[in-house]
Amino acid sequence: MLDWTPPDPLRAVPLTGRHVVLEPLRVDHAEDLHAAVAGPGTSWEFLPVAAPADVAATRALVETHLADPGMETVVVRPGGGAVAGRISWIRQVPADGCAEVAWVVLGPSVRRTTAATEAVHLLLRQAFGAGYRRVEWKCDAANAPSRRAALRLGFTAEGVFRQHKVVKGRNRDTAGFAVTDADWRVVRPAHEAWLDPANHDADGRQRTPLRVDR
């Protein structure tokens, strides 16, 4: 028998790191969010909806997601400044201690930055600190940047679900990744060592790449 108690559902709550602040999504974030993630340089190709055409469409999407009881979303503020993206918790199953990080939509100003790495780290720390056993990351198998990001962050590739979905009229094979609570004992210190100010120069460039050795 597991010596474990199922956790409470994860909620969108304020989370603060050295390089980024996460805060619960609100309707009044729509204008800044649209400016950050709906324009050129941001790919919506692999998301289930098209890029919102204007602020009103972004606001409607925000309202839809806020009304969804299965989705908990935070906005990403690098350095506590302007909104630069959003990330959601979806498919939570507290009885199994499992939740999925999804809808990782980051604007050009934050993609592939220290703030982006720390944003995911903060969410993992939230989940495992709450008693979750597993955090999942799923993406279109054709989404090479997402697959690379998952592996870099310490998620383990668990396989591809073939012909898993039809998205925008196209077949989607889904690549699955996960970090378990046992993995977290190795992933967390690797993240923390990489995020340490001593690992970055005066311009914020990394001295040593993030590497999770198991």
C-alpha positions as CSV (number, residue, x, y, z in Angstrom):
1,M,0.0,0.0,0.0
2,L,1.2,3.5,-0.7
3,D,2.0,5.7,2.2
4,W,0.4,8.7,0.5
5,T,-2.5,11.0,0.8
6,P,-4.2,12.4,-2.3
7,P,-3.6,16.1,-2.6
8,D,-6.0,18.9,-3.2
9,P,-6.5,20.2,-6.7
10,L,-3.9,22.6,-8.0
11,R,-5.0,26.2,-8.3
12,A,-3.7,29.2,-10.2
13,V,-1.8,31.1,-7.4
14,P,0.9,33.7,-7.3
15,L,4.4,32.2,-7.6
16,T,7.5,34.3,-7.4
17,G,11.1,33.3,-8.4
18,R,14.3,35.2,-9.0
19,H,13.5,35.8,-12.7
20,V,9.8,35.5,-13.1
21,V,6.5,36.1,-11.4
22,L,3.4,34.0,-12.1
23,E,0.0,35.2,-11.3
24,P,-3.6,34.0,-11.9
25,L,-5.0,34.8,-15.3
26,R,-7.6,37.6,-15.2
27,V,-9.8,39.0,-18.0
28,D,-8.0,42.3,-17.7
29,H,-4.8,40.6,-18.8
30,A,-6.3,40.1,-22.3
31,E,-4.8,43.2,-23.9
32,D,-1.3,42.6,-22.7
33,L,-1.5,38.9,-23.4
34,H,-2.7,39.6,-26.9
35,A,0.3,41.9,-27.5
36,A,2.7,39.3,-26.2
37,V,1.6,36.1,-27.8
38,A,-0.8,36.7,-30.7
39,G,1.5,38.5,-33.1
40,P,4.4,37.5,-35.4
41,G,7.0,35.3,-33.9
42,T,4.6,33.3,-31.8
43,S,3.4,29.9,-33.2
44,W,-0.1,28.7,-32.6
45,E,0.3,25.9,-35.1
46,F,0.2,23.1,-32.5
47,L,-2.6,24.6,-30.3
48,P,-6.2,23.4,-30.7
49,V,-7.3,27.0,-31.7
50,A,-6.0,29.6,-34.2
51,A,-4.2,32.6,-32.9
52,P,-6.7,35.2,-31.8
53,A,-7.2,37.9,-34.4
54,D,-7.6,40.8,-32.0
55,V,-7.9,41.7,-28.3
56,A,-11.6,40.9,-28.3
57,A,-10.8,37.3,-29.5
58,T,-8.1,37.0,-26.9
59,R,-10.5,38.2,-24.2
60,A,-13.1,35.7,-25.4
61,L,-10.5,32.9,-25.1
62,V,-9.4,34.0,-21.7
63,E,-13.1,34.1,-20.5
64,T,-13.6,30.5,-21.9
65,H,-10.5,29.2,-20.1
66,L,-11.4,31.0,-16.8
67,A,-14.9,29.3,-17.0
68,D,-13.4,25.9,-17.6
69,P,-13.3,24.0,-14.2
70,G,-10.6,21.8,-15.5
71,M,-8.1,24.5,-16.4
72,E,-6.0,26.7,-14.0
73,T,-4.0,29.3,-15.8
74,V,-1.2,31.7,-14.8
75,V,0.3,34.6,-16.7
76,V,4.1,34.9,-17.0
77,R,5.8,38.1,-16.0
78,P,9.6,38.1,-16.6
79,G,11.2,40.1,-13.8
80,G,7.7,40.9,-12.5
81,G,7.2,43.2,-15.5
82,A,4.8,43.0,-18.5
83,V,2.8,39.9,-19.3
84,A,4.8,37.8,-21.7
85,G,2.9,34.5,-21.8
86,R,0.6,32.0,-20.1
87,I,0.8,28.4,-18.8
88,S,-2.1,26.2,-17.5
89,W,-2.7,23.2,-15.3
90,I,-5.1,20.7,-17.1
91,R,-6.2,17.1,-16.7
92,Q,-5.8,17.0,-12.9
93,V,-6.5,13.7,-11.2
94,P,-5.8,14.4,-7.5
95,A,-6.9,10.8,-6.6
96,D,-3.9,9.6,-8.6
97,G,-1.6,12.5,-7.8
98,C,-1.3,13.5,-11.5
99,A,-1.6,16.8,-13.4
100,E,-0.5,18.1,-16.8
101,V,1.3,21.3,-17.7
102,A,-0.2,22.6,-20.9
103,W,-1.0,25.6,-23.0
104,V,2.6,26.9,-22.6
105,V,2.2,30.0,-24.8
106,L,5.2,32.3,-24.5
107,G,5.9,35.4,-26.5
108,P,9.2,36.0,-28.2
109,S,10.5,38.2,-25.4
110,V,10.4,35.3,-22.9
111,R,10.9,32.1,-25.0
112,R,14.2,30.3,-24.3
113,T,15.1,32.6,-21.4
114,T,15.9,32.0,-17.8
115,A,12.4,33.3,-16.9
116,A,10.8,30.6,-19.1
117,T,12.8,27.9,-17.4
118,E,12.0,29.2,-13.9
119,A,8.3,29.4,-14.8
120,V,8.0,25.7,-15.4
121,H,10.3,25.1,-12.3
122,L,7.9,27.0,-10.1
123,L,4.9,25.0,-11.3
124,L,6.7,21.7,-10.7
125,R,7.6,22.9,-7.3
126,Q,4.0,23.8,-6.6
127,A,2.8,20.4,-7.7
128,F,5.3,18.2,-5.9
129,G,5.2,20.5,-2.8
130,A,1.4,19.9,-2.7
131,G,1.9,16.1,-2.7
132,Y,1.5,15.2,-6.4
133,R,3.2,12.1,-7.7
134,R,3.4,12.9,-11.4
135,V,3.4,15.9,-13.7
136,E,2.8,15.3,-17.4
137,W,3.8,17.3,-20.5
138,K,2.2,16.3,-23.8
139,C,2.6,17.8,-27.2
140,D,2.1,17.2,-30.9
141,A,4.9,14.8,-31.9
142,A,5.7,17.1,-34.8
143,N,6.4,20.0,-32.3
144,A,10.1,19.6,-32.1
145,P,10.7,22.7,-29.9
146,S,8.2,21.5,-27.3
147,R,9.8,18.0,-27.2
148,R,13.3,19.5,-26.8
149,A,12.0,21.8,-24.0
150,A,10.5,18.9,-22.1
151,L,13.7,16.8,-22.2
152,R,15.8,19.8,-21.3
153,L,13.6,20.5,-18.3
154,G,14.1,16.9,-17.0
155,F,10.9,15.3,-18.2
156,T,11.3,11.7,-19.3
157,A,10.0,10.7,-22.7
158,E,7.4,7.9,-22.3
159,G,6.3,7.3,-25.9
160,V,4.1,8.5,-28.7
161,F,0.3,7.9,-28.9
162,R,-0.2,7.4,-32.6
163,Q,-3.3,9.0,-34.3
164,H,-4.3,10.3,-30.9
165,K,-6.3,13.3,-32.0
166,V,-7.6,15.3,-34.9
167,V,-6.6,18.9,-34.5
168,K,-7.5,21.6,-37.0
169,G,-8.4,18.8,-39.5
170,R,-5.1,17.1,-39.2
171,N,-3.9,13.9,-37.6
172,R,-2.0,14.5,-34.3
173,D,0.4,11.9,-32.9
174,T,1.0,12.9,-29.2
175,A,4.4,12.7,-27.6
176,G,4.2,12.1,-23.8
177,F,6.7,13.1,-21.1
178,A,6.5,13.1,-17.3
179,V,8.4,14.0,-14.1
180,T,7.5,11.8,-11.1
181,D,8.1,12.6,-7.5
182,A,11.1,10.3,-7.5
183,D,12.5,12.1,-10.6
184,W,11.9,15.4,-8.8
185,R,14.6,14.6,-6.2
186,V,17.1,14.9,-9.1
187,V,15.4,17.4,-11.3
188,R,14.8,20.0,-8.6
189,P,18.5,20.4,-7.6
190,A,19.5,20.5,-11.2
191,H,17.1,23.3,-11.9
192,E,18.2,25.2,-8.8
193,A,21.8,24.9,-9.7
194,W,21.1,26.2,-13.2
195,L,19.0,29.0,-11.9
196,D,21.6,30.1,-9.3
197,P,22.8,33.7,-10.1
198,A,26.4,32.3,-10.1
199,N,25.5,30.3,-13.2
200,H,24.7,33.4,-15.2
201,D,27.0,36.3,-16.3
202,A,26.2,40.0,-16.0
203,D,24.2,39.8,-19.3
204,G,22.1,36.9,-18.0
205,R,23.8,34.3,-20.2
206,Q,24.2,30.8,-18.8
207,R,27.7,29.6,-17.9
208,T,26.7,25.9,-17.8
209,P,23.7,24.5,-19.7
210,L,20.8,22.9,-17.8
211,R,21.5,19.2,-17.5
212,V,19.5,16.6,-15.6
213,D,21.6,13.5,-14.9
214,R,19.7,10.4,-13.6
